């Protein structure tokens, strides 16, 4: 097995706990489905939010999905001028036999602008 990073991001409409947890759950479910990720193979997950999202910790969504044994960490994303607002990002550290080229990263809603190259690849499949 190799240690791989699985990336994703999603935007939310408002700075509320419900919006943050719902969007984070949507993103995690998309990454899990796209890659066949199982909790036991996940070493850790880092969540970041843009500074305009502070109503709740996005990691709670992972706990609510049943990820009880995974180390979770949250942080604030850099406040870059012109950056994507109200954005939650995730980096899953995953033990898998999949080659790096087979990993599917998910960028949803307004976050598609972060990695348009990955969206184009998905549309070509």
N, C-alpha and C positions, 0 to 999 in steps of 0.2 A: 504494500500500500504506500501511497504517496500522500503528502500533506498538501492540500490545495486550498486556494482562496476562492470563495464564491461571492461575487459582488452583486449588489442591487440597490435601487433607490426608488423612492416614491414621493410624490408631493401630497400635501393635505390642503384643504380649503380654509381651515380655521385652526386656531391655537386652542383646542379643547382636548381634554383627556380622551373622550370618545373618538374624536377624529384621529388622534395620534395612534391609539390602540387598534382601531379598525384598519387604518392604512398599513400599519406595521404587520398586522396579521395577514392582510391581503398579499403583501410583499413576501413574507415568509412562506405562505402557502404556495405562491407562484414558484419560488426557488426550490422548495421541497418537491413539488410536482415535476418541474423541469429537469431535475437532477436525480430524483430518487433518494434524497437525503433522509437518513434515519438518525434519530437523536444520539444513539450509541456511538455513531461514527463522528460526531461533532465534538471537537476539542474546546472551542470557545467561539463567541460571537461578539463583535464590536458594533455598537449602534452609535450613530452620530445624528444630531439634529442641527439645523441652522439655528442661529441665536433667537430667531423669532418664534421658535417652538419650545415652550418651557412649561406647558400645562401638565405634562406627565412624562414618565420614563417609558420609552418605546419597548424596552426589554420586558415589561410586564406582558406584552402580547405573546412573547415566546413562552413565558410561564403559563399563560392561559391556554396555549396550544399543547401543553403537557411537557415542555422541555424543562424538567426539574433538575437534571444532573449536569447540565451544560453551564460552564462559566460564562456569564453575560456581563458586558461592560457598556456603559453609556458615556458619551462625551459631546462636547459642543463642536460643531464644524467651524472651520475658519470663516470669518465674516468678510468674504471677498466682494468688492464692489462689482455689481452686475451679476452676481451669482444667482442660482436658482433659489427663490424664496420658499419658505415652509417645506423644506425637503428633509426627509429621513433617509439616511444611508445605512447600509448594513454590510459587514464583511464577516462571512462565515468561514472559520478555519475547519476544514473537513478532511478526514482521512478516507481516501478512496483509491480504487485501482484505475479509475478513469484517467485517460490522458488529458492534459491541460486543454487541448483543442476540443474535447467533448463536453467541457463544463459550459453550462448555460447560465449566463448572468441575466438578470431581469431589471429593466428600467421602465417604470410605469408612470402613467399620467404625465405630468409636466417634467418628470425627470428623464424622459427619453432624450432630451437635448444634451444630457451629460455624456452619453455614449451612442451617438447616432450610427456609428459603425456597427455596433452589435445589433441594433434594430434592423439595419439593412441586411445583415447576415440572416436574421430570423425570417425576414420576408422572402428571401431567396430560396429557403428550404421548402 
